[in-house]
Amino acid sequence: MIGDDIEVTVVDIRGDKVRLGISAPKAVSVHRKEVYDAIKKENRNAAQVKPEDLPVDLGNKLQASKPIEPAPTPAPAPTPAPDAQPRPSRGISGPAYGNGNGNGNSK
């Protein structure tokens, strides 16, 4: 255990190799060291980019862009009348699309 919420488990041992399983909350990033180092390097490089390093048209597009508005919330589906009977289900077999031979073509 690491703290109260991170658990490390030995999953497999084969020869001189050990596989570990790590259980952690989603808010905790878990990476191998070489991956973590590469992420840190890319973040440092991205933080050093200056606006004049960007292509001219991209810089203009970023400055001129307006905030993205959220999509409208769809209206809720109407509630069926209390006396409405449920529709019987249809028994459909075979592939969802196609001619039944499994390749999705309908010749």
C-alpha positions, 0 to 999 in steps of 0.5 A: 500500500502507498498511502490509503488509496494506492495498492501495488500487487505482484501480478506475475513473476517469470524468470528475472521479470516481475509484473506489477499491478497498480490500483489507484484513484483516477485522479492519480496518474500512474506511468512507467518512469520512461513514459513519465520522463517523456511527458515531463519533457514534452510539457517543458518544451510546450511551455517554452513555445512563444507566440512568435514561434507559431505559424502566423495563420495559427496565431491569428486564428487563436487570437480571433477565435471566440469561446466554444458555446455548449451544445443546447440540452435536448428536451426530455423524451415525453412520458408515456401515458399511464395506460400505455402498454409496452411495445413487444420486442422484435426478435432479430437474429444475425448480423446487425447489417448485411446479408447474413454472411457476416461480411456486412455486404448486402448483395 
